[in-house]
Amino acid sequence: MSKKRQIEPIPDEFANAHEAAEFWDTHDTTDYPGTFRTVRVVAELRNRHYEIPIDADVIKTLEARARKMGVPLGRLASDLLRRQLRISA
């Protein structure tokens, strides 16, 4: 005869996100049928991020110029690339 395992109840509240994460790291949501509800999420991506290799000396110069201009590094890099691509088109 198999013994049914004991399912620990979900705490009414967690003290913090870390405590909640620890609980769910050791518990299976499928053990709590009817506890969760399906939600519809609609999201719109505003920006896409790409990873490209850039030589260390180039990134240092780019970072210094972005700091001096007071603009985010990514914006400066995009603007410089956009200008260069217009020139070479």
C-alpha distances in whole Angstrom, upper triangle without the diagonal:
4,7,10,13,16,19,22,25,28,31,33,36,36,39,40,39,38,35,34,34,32,30,29,29,26,24,24,26,23,21,24,24,28,29,31,34,36,39,42,44,48,49,53,53,57,57,56,56,57,56,59,61,64,66,66,70,69,67,68,72,70,68,71,73,70,70,74,74,71,69,65,65,63,66,69,67,67,70,72,70,71,75,75,73,76,78,77,77
4,6,9,13,15,19,21,24,27,30,33,33,36,37,36,34,32,31,30,28,26,25,25,22,21,20,22,20,17,20,21,25,26,28,31,33,36,39,41,44,46,49,50,53,54,52,52,53,53,56,57,60,62,62,66,66,63,65,68,66,64,67,69,66,67,70,70,67,65,62,61,60,62,65,64,63,67,68,66,67,71,71,69,72,75,74,73
4,6,9,12,15,18,21,24,27,30,30,33,34,33,32,29,28,28,26,23,23,24,20,18,18,20,19,16,18,20,23,24,26,29,32,35,38,40,43,45,48,49,52,53,52,51,52,52,55,57,60,62,61,65,65,62,64,67,65,63,66,68,65,65,69,69,66,64,60,60,58,61,64,63,62,66,67,66,67,70,70,69,72,74,73,73
4,7,9,13,15,18,21,24,26,27,30,31,30,29,27,25,25,24,21,20,21,18,16,15,17,15,12,15,16,19,20,23,26,28,31,34,36,40,41,45,46,49,50,49,49,50,50,53,55,57,60,59,63,63,60,61,64,62,60,64,65,62,62,66,66,63,61,57,57,56,58,61,60,59,63,65,63,64,67,68,66,69,72,71,70
4,6,10,13,15,18,21,24,24,27,28,27,26,23,22,22,20,17,17,18,14,12,13,15,14,10,13,15,19,19,21,24,27,30,33,35,38,39,43,44,47,47,46,46,47,47,50,52,55,57,56,60,60,57,58,61,59,57,60,62,59,59,63,63,60,58,54,54,53,55,58,57,57,60,62,60,61,65,65,64,67,69,69,68
4,6,9,13,15,18,20,21,24,25,25,24,21,20,20,18,15,16,17,14,12,12,14,14,10,12,15,17,17,20,23,26,29,32,34,37,39,42,43,46,47,46,46,47,47,50,52,55,57,56,60,59,56,58,61,59,56,59,61,58,58,62,61,58,56,53,53,52,55,57,57,56,60,61,60,61,64,65,64,66,69,69,68
4,6,9,12,15,17,18,21,22,21,21,18,16,17,16,12,13,14,11,9,10,11,11,7,8,12,14,13,16,20,22,25,28,30,34,35,38,39,42,43,42,42,44,44,48,49,52,54,54,57,57,53,55,58,56,53,56,58,55,55,59,58,55,53,50,50,49,51,54,53,53,56,58,57,58,61,62,61,63,66,66,65
4,7,9,12,14,14,17,19,19,18,15,14,15,14,10,11,13,11,8,10,11,13,9,10,13,15,13,16,20,23,25,28,30,33,34,38,39,41,42,42,42,43,44,47,49,51,53,52,56,55,52,53,56,54,52,55,56,53,53,56,56,53,51,48,49,48,50,53,52,52,55,57,56,57,60,61,60,62,65,65,65
4,6,9,11,12,16,17,18,18,15,13,15,14,11,12,15,13,10,12,11,13,10,9,12,13,11,14,17,20,23,26,28,31,33,36,37,40,41,41,41,43,44,47,49,51,54,53,56,55,52,53,56,54,51,54,56,52,52,56,55,52,50,47,48,47,49,52,52,51,54,56,55,56,59,60,59,62,65,64,64
4,6,8,9,13,14,14,15,12,10,12,12,8,9,13,12,9,11,10,12,10,9,12,13,9,12,15,18,20,24,25,28,29,33,34,36,38,38,38,40,40,44,46,48,51,50,53,52,49,50,53,50,48,51,52,49,48,52,52,48,47,44,44,43,45,48,48,48,51,53,52,53,56,57,56,58,61,61,61
4,5,7,10,12,13,14,10,9,12,12,9,11,14,13,12,14,13,16,14,12,15,16,12,14,17,20,22,25,26,29,30,34,35,37,38,38,38,41,41,45,46,48,51,50,53,52,48,49,52,50,47,50,51,48,47,51,51,47,46,43,44,43,45,48,48,48,51,53,52,53,56,57,57,59,62,62,61
4,7,10,12,14,15,12,11,14,15,12,14,17,17,15,17,15,18,16,14,16,16,12,14,17,20,21,24,25,28,30,33,34,36,38,38,39,41,42,46,48,49,52,51,54,53,49,50,53,50,48,50,52,48,47,51,50,47,45,43,44,43,45,48,48,48,50,53,52,53,56,57,57,59,62,62,62
4,7,9,10,12,10,9,12,13,11,13,16,17,16,18,16,19,18,16,19,18,14,15,18,20,21,24,24,27,28,31,32,34,35,36,36,39,40,43,45,47,49,48,50,50,46,47,49,47,44,47,48,45,44,47,47,43,42,40,41,40,42,45,45,45,48,50,50,50,53,55,54,56,59,59,59
4,5,7,9,6,6,9,10,9,11,14,15,14,17,16,20,19,17,20,20,16,16,19,21,22,25,24,27,28,31,31,33,34,34,34,37,37,41,42,44,46,45,47,47,43,44,47,44,41,44,46,42,41,45,45,41,40,37,39,38,40,43,43,43,46,48,48,48,51,53,52,54,57,57,57
4,7,8,6,8,11,11,11,14,16,17,17,20,19,23,22,21,24,23,20,20,22,25,24,27,26,29,29,32,32,34,34,35,34,37,37,41,42,43,45,44,46,46,42,43,45,43,40,43,44,41,40,43,43,40,39,36,38,37,39,42,42,43,45,47,47,48,51,52,52,54,57,57,58
4,5,5,7,9,10,11,13,14,16,17,19,19,23,22,21,24,24,20,20,22,23,23,25,24,27,26,29,29,30,31,31,31,33,33,37,38,39,41,40,43,42,38,39,42,40,37,39,41,37,36,40,40,36,35,33,34,34,36,38,39,39,41,44,44,45,47,49,49,51,53,54,54
4,5,5,6,9,10,11,12,15,15,17,17,20,21,20,22,22,19,18,20,21,20,23,21,24,23,26,26,27,28,28,28,30,30,34,35,37,39,37,40,40,36,37,39,37,34,37,39,35,35,38,38,35,33,31,32,31,33,36,36,36,39,41,41,42,45,46,46,48,50,51,51
4,5,5,6,9,10,10,13,14,17,17,21,21,20,23,24,21,20,22,24,23,26,24,27,26,29,28,30,30,30,28,30,30,34,35,36,38,37,40,39,36,36,39,37,35,37,39,36,35,39,39,36,35,32,32,32,34,37,37,37,40,42,42,43,46,47,47,49,51,51,52
4,5,5,6,9,10,11,12,15,16,19,19,18,22,22,19,19,22,23,24,26,25,28,28,31,31,32,33,33,32,34,34,37,38,40,42,40,43,43,40,40,43,41,38,41,43,40,39,43,43,39,38,35,36,36,38,41,40,41,44,45,45,46,49,50,50,52,55,55,55
4,5,5,6,9,10,11,13,13,16,16,15,18,19,15,15,18,20,20,23,22,25,25,28,28,30,31,31,30,32,33,36,38,40,42,41,44,43,40,41,43,41,39,41,43,40,39,43,43,39,38,35,36,35,37,40,40,40,43,45,44,45,48,49,49,51,54,54,54
4,5,5,6,9,10,12,12,16,16,16,19,20,17,16,19,20,20,23,22,25,24,27,27,29,29,29,28,30,30,33,35,37,39,38,41,40,37,38,41,39,36,39,41,38,38,41,41,38,36,33,34,33,35,38,37,38,41,42,42,43,46,47,46,49,51,51,51
4,6,5,7,9,12,13,17,16,17,20,21,18,18,21,23,23,26,25,28,28,31,31,33,33,32,31,33,32,35,37,39,41,39,43,43,39,40,43,41,39,42,44,41,40,44,44,41,39,36,36,36,38,41,40,41,44,45,45,46,49,50,49,52,54,54,54
4,5,6,6,9,11,14,13,13,17,18,15,16,19,21,22,25,25,28,28,31,31,34,34,34,33,35,35,38,39,42,44,43,46,46,42,43,46,44,42,45,46,43,43,47,47,44,42,39,39,38,41,43,43,43,46,48,47,48,51,52,51,54,56,56,56
4,5,5,7,8,11,11,11,15,16,14,13,17,18,19,22,22,25,25,29,29,31,32,31,31,32,32,36,37,40,42,41,45,44,41,42,45,43,41,44,45,42,42,46,46,43,41,37,38,36,39,42,41,41,44,46,45,46,49,50,49,51,54,54,54
4,6,8,10,13,13,14,17,20,17,17,20,21,22,24,24,27,27,30,29,32,32,31,30,31,31,34,35,38,40,39,43,42,39,41,44,42,39,43,44,41,41,45,45,42,40,37,37,36,39,41,40,40,44,45,44,45,49,49,48,51,53,53,53
4,7,10,12,12,13,17,19,17,17,21,22,24,27,27,30,30,33,33,35,35,34,34,35,34,38,39,41,43,43,46,46,43,44,47,45,43,46,48,45,45,49,49,46,44,41,41,40,42,45,44,44,47,49,48,49,52,53,52,55,57,57,57
4,7,9,8,9,13,15,13,14,18,19,21,24,25,28,29,32,32,35,35,35,34,36,36,39,41,43,45,45,48,48,45,46,49,47,45,48,50,47,47,50,50,47,45,42,42,41,43,46,45,45,48,50,49,50,53,54,53,55,58,57,57
4,5,6,8,10,13,12,12,16,17,19,22,23,26,27,31,31,34,35,34,34,35,35,39,40,43,46,45,49,48,45,47,50,47,45,49,50,47,47,51,51,48,46,42,42,40,43,46,45,44,48,49,48,49,52,53,52,54,57,56,56
4,5,6,8,10,9,9,12,13,16,19,20,23,25,28,29,32,33,32,33,34,35,38,40,43,46,46,49,48,45,47,49,47,45,48,50,46,47,50,50,47,44,41,41,40,42,45,44,43,46,49,47,48,51,52,51,53,56,55,55
4,5,6,9,9,10,12,14,17,20,21,25,26,30,31,34,35,34,35,36,37,40,42,45,48,48,52,51,48,50,52,50,48,51,52,49,50,54,53,50,47,44,44,42,44,48,46,45,49,51,49,50,53,54,52,55,58,57,56
4,6,10,9,11,14,16,19,23,24,28,29,33,34,37,38,37,38,39,40,43,45,48,51,50,54,53,50,52,55,52,50,54,55,52,52,56,55,52,50,46,47,45,47,50,49,48,52,54,52,53,56,57,56,58,61,60,60
4,6,6,8,11,14,17,20,22,26,28,31,33,36,37,37,37,39,40,44,46,48,51,51,54,53,50,52,54,52,50,53,54,51,51,55,54,51,49,45,46,44,46,49,49,48,51,53,52,52,56,57,55,57,60,60,59
4,5,7,10,12,16,19,21,25,27,31,32,36,37,37,38,40,41,44,47,49,52,52,56,54,51,53,56,53,51,55,55,52,53,56,55,52,50,46,47,45,47,50,49,48,51,54,52,52,56,57,55,57,60,60,59
4,6,7,10,14,17,20,23,26,30,32,35,37,37,38,40,41,45,48,50,53,53,56,55,52,54,56,53,51,55,55,52,52,56,55,52,49,46,47,45,46,50,49,48,51,54,52,52,56,57,55,57,60,60,59
4,7,10,13,17,19,23,25,28,30,33,35,35,36,38,40,43,46,48,51,51,54,53,49,51,54,51,49,52,53,49,50,53,52,49,47,44,45,43,44,48,47,46,49,52,50,50,54,55,54,56,59,59,58
4,7,9,13,15,19,21,25,27,29,31,31,33,35,36,40,43,45,48,48,51,50,47,48,51,48,46,49,50,46,47,50,49,46,43,40,42,39,41,44,44,43,46,48,47,47,50,52,50,52,55,55,54
4,6,10,13,16,19,23,25,28,30,30,32,34,36,40,43,45,48,48,51,50,46,49,51,47,46,49,49,46,46,50,48,45,43,40,41,39,40,44,43,42,44,47,46,45,49,50,49,50,54,54,52
4,7,10,13,16,20,22,25,27,27,29,32,34,37,40,43,46,46,49,48,44,47,49,45,44,47,47,44,45,48,46,44,41,38,39,37,38,41,41,39,42,44,43,43,46,48,46,47,51,51,49
4,6,10,13,16,19,22,24,25,27,30,32,36,39,41,44,45,47,45,42,45,46,43,41,45,45,41,42,45,43,41,38,35,36,34,35,38,38,36,39,42,40,40,43,45,43,44,48,48,47
4,7,10,13,16,19,22,23,25,28,30,34,37,39,43,43,46,44,41,43,45,41,40,43,43,40,41,44,42,39,36,34,35,32,33,36,36,34,36,39,38,37,41,42,40,41,45,45,44
4,6,10,13,16,18,19,21,24,27,31,34,36,39,40,42,40,37,40,41,38,36,40,39,36,37,40,38,35,32,30,31,28,29,33,32,30,33,36,34,34,37,39,37,38,42,42,40
4,7,10,13,16,17,20,23,26,29,33,35,38,39,41,39,36,38,39,36,35,38,38,34,36,38,36,34,31,28,29,26,27,30,30,28,30,33,32,31,34,36,34,35,39,39,37
4,7,9,12,13,16,19,22,26,29,31,35,35,37,35,32,35,36,32,31,35,34,30,32,35,32,30,27,24,26,23,23,27,26,24,27,30,28,27,31,33,31,32,35,36,34
4,6,9,11,14,17,21,24,27,29,33,34,36,33,30,33,33,30,29,32,31,28,30,33,30,28,25,22,23,20,20,24,24,21,23,26,25,24,27,29,27,28,32,32,31
4,6,7,10,14,17,20,24,25,29,30,32,29,26,29,30,26,26,29,28,25,27,30,27,25,22,19,20,17,17,21,20,18,20,23,22,21,24,26,24,26,29,29,28
4,7,10,13,17,20,23,24,28,29,30,27,25,27,28,24,24,27,25,22,24,27,24,22,19,17,18,14,14,18,18,15,17,20,20,18,22,24,22,23,27,27,26
4,7,10,13,16,19,20,24,25,27,24,21,24,24,21,21,24,23,19,22,24,22,20,17,14,15,11,11,15,14,12,15,18,16,16,19,21,20,21,24,25,24
4,7,10,13,17,18,22,23,25,22,20,23,24,20,20,24,23,20,23,25,23,22,18,15,15,11,12,16,14,12,15,17,16,15,19,20,19,21,24,24,23
4,7,10,13,15,18,20,22,19,17,20,21,17,17,21,21,18,20,23,22,21,17,14,13,9,11,14,12,11,15,16,15,15,19,19,19,21,24,23,23
4,6,10,12,16,17,20,17,15,19,20,17,17,21,21,18,21,24,23,22,19,15,13,10,13,15,12,11,15,16,13,15,18,18,17,20,22,22,22
4,7,9,13,14,17,15,13,17,18,16,16,20,20,18,21,24,23,22,19,16,13,11,14,15,12,13,16,16,14,17,20,19,18,22,23,23,23
4,6,10,12,15,13,11,15,16,14,15,19,19,18,21,23,23,23,20,17,14,12,15,15,11,12,16,15,13,15,18,17,16,20,21,20,21
4,7,9,12,10,10,13,15,14,15,18,19,18,21,23,23,23,21,18,15,14,17,16,13,14,17,16,14,17,20,18,18,22,22,21,23
4,6,8,7,6,10,11,10,12,15,15,15,18,20,20,21,19,17,13,13,15,14,11,13,16,14,13,16,18,16,17,21,21,20,22
4,6,5,6,9,10,11,12,14,16,16,18,20,21,22,21,19,15,15,18,16,13,16,18,16,15,19,20,18,19,23,22,21,24
4,5,5,6,9,10,11,12,14,15,17,18,20,21,20,18,14,16,18,16,14,18,19,17,17,21,22,20,22,25,25,24,27
4,6,5,6,9,10,11,12,14,16,17,18,20,19,18,15,16,19,16,14,18,19,16,17,21,21,19,21,24,23,23,26
4,5,5,6,9,10,11,12,14,15,16,18,17,16,12,13,15,13,11,14,15,12,13,17,17,15,18,21,20,20,23
4,5,5,6,8,10,10,12,14,15,16,15,13,9,11,13,11,9,13,15,13,13,17,18,17,19,22,22,22,24
4,5,5,6,9,10,11,12,14,15,15,14,11,13,15,13,12,16,17,15,16,20,20,19,22,24,24,25,27
4,5,5,6,9,10,11,12,14,14,14,11,13,14,11,11,15,15,13,15,18,17,17,20,22,21,22,25
4,5,5,6,9,10,10,12,11,10,7,10,11,8,7,11,12,10,12,15,15,15,17,20,20,21,23
4,5,5,6,9,10,10,10,9,6,9,11,9,9,13,14,13,15,17,18,18,21,23,23,24,26
4,6,5,6,9,10,10,11,9,13,13,11,12,15,15,14,17,19,19,19,22,24,24,25,28
4,5,5,6,8,9,10,9,12,12,8,10,13,13,11,14,17,16,17,20,21,21,23,25
4,5,5,6,5,6,5,9,9,6,9,12,11,11,14,16,16,17,20,21,21,23,25
4,5,5,6,8,8,12,12,10,12,15,15,15,18,20,20,21,23,25,25,27,29
4,6,8,10,11,14,13,11,14,17,15,15,18,20,19,21,24,24,25,27,29
4,6,9,10,13,11,9,12,14,13,13,17,18,17,19,22,22,22,25,27
4,7,9,12,11,10,13,15,14,15,18,19,19,21,23,24,25,27,29
4,6,8,7,7,10,11,11,12,15,16,16,19,21,21,23,25,26
4,6,5,6,9,10,11,13,14,15,17,19,20,21,23,25,26
4,6,5,6,9,10,11,12,14,16,17,18,20,21,23,24
4,5,5,6,9,10,11,12,14,15,16,18,20,21,22
4,5,5,6,9,10,10,12,14,15,16,18,20,21
4,5,5,6,9,10,11,12,14,15,17,18,20
4,6,5,6,8,10,11,12,14,16,17,18
4,6,5,6,9,10,10,12,14,15,16
4,5,5,6,9,10,11,12,14,15
4,5,5,6,9,10,11,12,14
4,5,5,6,9,10,11,12
4,6,5,6,9,10,11
4,5,5,6,9,10
4,5,5,6,9
4,5,5,6
4,6,5
4,6
4
